[in-house]
Amino acid sequence: RVRMPHPLLVLFGCVAVAAALTWWLPAGQFDRHDDPATGRTIVVPGTYHRVPASPVGPLAAFVAIPRGFVEAADVVGVVLFVGGAWVVLDTLGILGRLVTGFVSKLRGRAMVAIPVVTVFFATMGALENMQEEIIPLVPVLLVLGRSLGVDATTVAAMSAGAAMIGSAFGPTNPFQAGIAMKLAELPALYAGGVRLVLCVVAVGVWLLWTLRH
């Protein structure tokens, strides 16, 4: 049997690979300047040039981990708080009760149940990056699908698929949008209206595809 290693080992392995590549890949960088319109540092196109290599040794790679925590403290804090809140909800069984309530209230009403469940999971994906939390709900969701007279593909589309669409396009997803805004040196809700519209359009297209199926 092939077993995945512990996530911490995977993370440390990625750090080790990145450090090793500094000894092999040529070093280079772009010039940057402050943009007064956005207040962030941006790259000057066409200014890439080689710079002296600075290989990272084992000690420097190890020290880089706590330094990364310090530099990304606000992002790490948001992720921990959101993840902790979700663990509390999951431990209390609130999500399971909600889905069970959907099953009892929407039994046999596919054209109502599919949009409701799709929007629910897409919202959770946009807010919390819901993914693996759906796994323990699979039996209940299959019962819902059976009561609606739809196949397993439809069940997967309106639950896991909708959550993935919400996660990808959600403007408030701290695990993706939040980290991306931090790296881009932009405010957390920058262009929030545009991103919200794109999220609604993406979820709408996914819902129409699911209903058509």
Helices and strands as residue ranges (DSSP letters): H 7-21, E 28-29, E 32-35, E 40-43, E 49-50, H 58-71, H 73-92, H 94-105, H 110-128, G 132-137, H 138-148, H 152-156, I 157-161, H 162-169, H 177-183, H 192-212
